[in-house]
Amino acid sequence: MRKSSFIATPSSIVALGVAVLGGMMFAGCASVPNATSESASQSSLSQANNIAALPADVSADTSAAKESLQNATQIRQNLPKRSQLIKKAAMTMVVESVDKSVNAVTEIINKQQGDLIKLSENQPKDEFARHTAGIQLRVPQNALNSTLDELAKLGSVKSRNITAEDVGSRIVDFQAQLSNLRRTETNLQKIMDKAGTVRDTLSVSQELSNVRESIERIAAQLKSLQNQVSYSTISLNLEAATSSKNPQRGFGLQVQETWSKSTNSVGKFSIGLLKLGIWLIAYSPYLFILAVGAYAFTRAQRGLNSAIASKSTVDKK
């Protein structure tokens, strides 16, 4: 019958040291979010091999640790790497009334079960300035396109873009690290329960605290990534079509728009002339042949008319 008390023999001290070192290895792995799965797997297998190399009387106590490490490594390798996208959108619009549009945006957010993150308004300080507002909101990712379509109905869209970032590999990496660390936590807890001296208990307790701290940190990072994948962020900028005090567009804005239209028209006309010149150059050989033919025909026609006129004069005489 096996004794339940722990005797601090040299072999047990070695086992304790290996366990503590293994925890430190996992904690170090957890502190690097972008570590590759291959390096983490090699670290786990190396620790399992070190445990297997212990004396026979200690290896029986640590066989569970070896098995858990190998299982964690296998889980890491078998985890599917799905596309996990963080989507962000930005839109700038011109609306008739910023106040009414803000209320309409709030209704759209509630309809899509989203959240209003930020709202900033810029009230006009003079009669020619326009009312503007900036809104940042979050909606479920599967409702992103429908939300953008609803927002586009509020006015005239000046710009619209969507960006996406794939964080699937990072999520899989965090999940594998959490699996390894939780198994390490369980093994350290078992070793601490068997520790016979205060010094051994304090050493394992310190390492257990480090592992748990790493678990909390990685769990928080994983939750943040998953939340960003589930909800997409939209940055919306609203601009009033006219100033709030003057029903007509501001004089400076009218001049700017007129100048823009005129320069655009001149540019189009110049491009049209340039294209016409290129076409004429391309067809110039055929035009030259036609011109020579027309000239020759005209000369021949004149000569024929002269000959006929001369013959008529001779006949009259």
C-alpha positions in Angstrom: 0.0 0.0 0.0 1.4 3.4 -1.1 2.1 6.0 1.6 0.3 9.3 1.2 3.1 11.4 2.9 5.8 13.0 0.7 9.5 12.2 1.7 12.0 14.8 0.4 14.4 12.3 -1.2 16.9 13.4 -3.9 14.7 12.0 -6.6 11.6 13.8 -5.3 13.6 17.1 -5.3 14.6 16.5 -8.9 10.9 15.8 -9.8 9.9 19.0 -8.1 12.6 21.0 -10.0 11.5 19.5 -13.3 7.9 20.3 -12.6 8.7 23.9 -11.7 10.9 24.3 -14.7 8.1 22.9 -16.9 5.7 25.5 -15.5 8.2 28.2 -16.3 8.6 27.0 -19.8 4.8 27.1 -20.3 4.6 30.5 -18.7 7.3 31.8 -21.1 5.5 30.3 -24.0 2.2 32.0 -23.0 3.9 35.4 -22.8 4.5 35.4 -26.6 1.2 35.5 -28.4 2.7 35.1 -31.8 4.8 32.0 -31.1 4.5 29.3 -33.7 2.7 26.0 -32.9 5.8 24.0 -33.9 8.0 25.7 -31.2 5.4 25.2 -28.5 5.0 21.5 -29.5 8.7 20.9 -29.3 8.8 22.6 -25.9 6.0 20.4 -24.6 7.6 17.2 -25.9 10.9 18.1 -24.4 9.4 18.6 -21.0 7.5 15.3 -21.3 10.8 13.6 -22.2 12.5 15.1 -19.2 9.8 13.8 -16.9 10.1 10.4 -18.4 13.8 10.3 -17.7 13.3 10.5 -13.9 14.0 7.5 -11.5 11.4 4.8 -11.4 10.1 5.7 -7.9 9.3 9.3 -9.1 8.2 8.6 -12.7 5.0 6.9 -11.5 4.0 10.2 -9.7 4.6 12.2 -12.9 3.3 9.9 -15.6 0.0 11.9 -15.5 1.9 15.1 -16.2 3.6 13.5 -19.2 0.3 12.2 -20.6 -1.4 15.6 -20.2 1.5 17.4 -22.0 1.3 15.0 -24.9 -2.5 15.4 -25.1 -2.2 19.2 -25.0 0.3 19.1 -27.9 -1.9 16.8 -29.9 -4.9 19.1 -29.3 -2.8 22.1 -30.5 -1.9 20.3 -33.7 -5.5 19.1 -34.4 -7.2 22.4 -33.8 -8.8 23.7 -37.1 -7.5 27.0 -38.4 -10.7 28.7 -39.5 -10.8 32.2 -41.0 -11.6 34.6 -38.1 -12.0 38.1 -39.6 -12.0 41.4 -37.8 -14.0 43.7 -40.1 -14.0 47.5 -39.9 -15.9 50.0 -42.1 -15.7 53.7 -42.7 -18.3 55.9 -44.5 -18.6 59.6 -45.2 -22.0 61.1 -46.1 -23.7 64.4 -46.9 -27.2 64.7 -45.3 -29.9 67.3 -45.2 -30.0 67.5 -41.4 -27.3 66.1 -39.1 -29.6 66.1 -36.1 -32.2 64.0 -37.8 -29.6 61.7 -39.2 -28.1 61.1 -35.8 -31.5 60.0 -34.5 -31.9 57.8 -37.5 -28.5 56.2 -36.9 -29.5 55.5 -33.3 -32.6 53.7 -34.4 -30.6 51.6 -36.9 -28.1 50.7 -34.2 -31.0 49.5 -31.9 -32.6 47.6 -34.8 -29.3 45.8 -35.5 -28.7 45.1 -31.8 -25.5 47.1 -31.9 -23.8 49.6 -29.6 -23.0 53.3 -30.0 -19.3 53.7 -29.0 -18.7 57.4 -29.7 -20.5 60.5 -30.9 -18.9 63.9 -31.5 -20.7 66.9 -33.1 -19.2 70.1 -34.5 -21.7 72.9 -34.4 -21.2 75.7 -37.0 -19.7 78.9 -35.6 -20.7 81.2 -38.5 -23.5 81.3 -41.0 -21.4 79.8 -43.8 -20.1 76.8 -41.8 -21.8 73.4 -42.0 -22.9 71.1 -39.2 -20.8 67.9 -39.0 -20.8 64.8 -36.7 -18.7 61.8 -36.2 -20.2 58.5 -35.0 -18.5 55.2 -34.1 -20.7 52.2 -33.7 -20.5 48.4 -33.4 -22.8 45.9 -34.9 -22.8 42.1 -35.2 -20.5 41.1 -38.1 -23.3 39.3 -40.0 -25.3 42.5 -40.0 -22.4 44.7 -41.2 -23.5 45.0 -44.9 -27.2 45.4 -44.1 -26.3 48.2 -41.6 -24.1 50.0 -44.2 -27.0 49.8 -46.7 -29.4 51.3 -44.2 -27.0 54.1 -43.4 -26.5 54.9 -47.1 -30.2 55.7 -47.4 -29.8 58.7 -45.0 -28.1 60.8 -47.6 -25.4 61.0 -50.4 -22.4 58.7 -49.8 -19.1 60.4 -50.5 -16.9 57.5 -49.6 -17.3 53.9 -48.3 -14.7 51.3 -47.5 -14.4 48.0 -45.6 -11.2 46.4 -44.2 -10.7 42.9 -42.8 -7.9 41.2 -40.8 -7.6 37.5 -40.4 -6.8 36.6 -36.7 -7.7 32.9 -36.9 -4.1 31.7 -36.3 -3.8 33.9 -33.2 -7.0 32.6 -31.8 -5.9 29.0 -32.3 -2.6 29.8 -30.7 -4.2 31.3 -27.7 -6.5 28.3 -27.3 -3.7 25.8 -27.4 -1.6 27.8 -24.9 -4.6 28.0 -22.5 -5.0 24.2 -22.8 -1.3 23.6 -22.0 -1.3 26.1 -19.1 -4.4 24.6 -17.5 -2.9 21.2 -17.5 0.3 22.6 -16.0 -1.8 24.2 -13.3 -3.4 20.9 -12.5 -0.1 19.1 -12.3 1.5 21.8 -10.1 -1.5 21.7 -7.8 -1.0 17.9 -7.4 2.7 18.4 -6.6 2.0 21.1 -4.1 -0.5 18.8 -2.3 2.3 16.3 -1.8 5.1 18.7 -0.8 6.6 17.8 2.6 8.5 21.0 3.4 7.5 24.6 3.6 10.3 25.5 1.1 9.0 23.1 -1.5 5.4 24.3 -0.9 6.4 28.0 -1.4 8.3 27.2 -4.6 5.5 25.3 -6.2 3.0 27.9 -5.0 4.9 30.7 -6.6 5.1 28.9 -9.9 1.4 28.0 -9.7 0.7 31.7 -9.2 2.7 32.6 -12.3 0.9 30.0 -14.4 -2.5 31.3 -13.3 -1.5 34.8 -14.1 -0.6 33.7 -17.6 -3.9 31.9 -17.9 -5.8 35.1 -17.0 -3.8 37.2 -19.3 -4.2 34.9 -22.3 -7.8 34.3 -21.6 -8.5 38.1 -21.6 -6.6 38.5 -25.0 -8.5 35.6 -26.5 -11.8 37.0 -25.3 -10.9 40.4 -26.8 -10.1 38.9 -30.2 -13.3 36.8 -30.3 -15.3 39.9 -29.4 -13.7 41.9 -32.2 -14.5 39.0 -34.6 -18.1 38.9 -33.5 -18.7 42.6 -33.7 -17.6 44.9 -36.5 -16.8 48.6 -36.0 -18.2 51.4 -38.3 -16.9 54.9 -38.4 -19.5 57.3 -39.8 -18.9 60.9 -40.7 -21.9 63.1 -41.4 -21.9 66.5 -43.2 -24.8 68.9 -43.6 -25.6 69.8 -47.2 -26.2 73.5 -46.3 -25.3 75.7 -43.4 -27.7 75.8 -40.5 -28.4 79.5 -40.6 -28.3 80.2 -44.3 -30.7 78.0 -46.4 -28.4 78.7 -49.4 -25.0 77.1 -49.7 -22.3 79.3 -48.4 -20.7 81.8 -50.9 -17.2 80.2 -50.4 -18.7 76.8 -51.0 -20.5 77.9 -54.2 -17.3 79.5 -55.5 -15.4 76.4 -54.7 -18.0 74.1 -56.4 -18.2 76.4 -59.5 -14.4 76.5 -59.8 -14.3 72.7 -59.4 -16.9 72.2 -62.1 -15.3 74.7 -64.5 -11.8 73.2 -64.1 -13.3 69.7 -64.5 -15.0 70.8 -67.7 -11.8 72.4 -69.1 -9.9 69.2 -68.3 -12.5 67.0 -70.1 -12.4 69.4 -73.1 -8.6 69.3 -73.2 -8.5 65.5 -73.0 -11.1 65.3 -75.8 -8.9 67.5 -78.1 -5.9 65.4 -77.2 -7.7 62.2 -78.0 -8.9 63.8 -81.4 -5.3 64.7 -82.2 -4.1 61.2 -81.5 -6.8 59.7 -83.7 -5.8 62.2 -86.5 -2.2 61.2 -86.2 -3.0 57.5 -86.3 -5.1 57.9 -89.5 -2.8 60.6 -91.1 -1.5 58.2 -93.8 -5.0 57.4 -95.0 -5.9 61.1 -94.8 -2.8 62.0 -96.9 -3.8 59.5 -99.5 -7.3 60.8 -99.7 -6.0 64.4 -99.9 -3.6 63.5 -102.8 -6.4 61.6 -104.6 -8.8 64.5 -104.2 -6.2 67.0 -105.5 -5.4 64.8 -108.5 -9.1 64.4 -109.3 -9.6 68.1 -109.0 -6.7 68.8 -111.4 -7.9 66.2 -113.8 -11.4 67.6 -113.7 -10.1 71.1 -114.4 -7.9 69.9 -117.3 -10.8 68.1 -118.8 -13.0 71.2 -118.5 -10.3 73.3 -120.1 -9.9 70.9 -123.0 -13.7 70.8 -123.6 -13.8 74.6 -123.5 -10.9 74.9 -126.0 -12.5 72.4 -128.4 -15.8 74.3 -128.3 -14.0 77.5 -129.2 -12.3 75.9 -132.2 -15.5 74.5 -133.5 -17.2 77.9 -133.4 -14.5 79.4 -135.4 
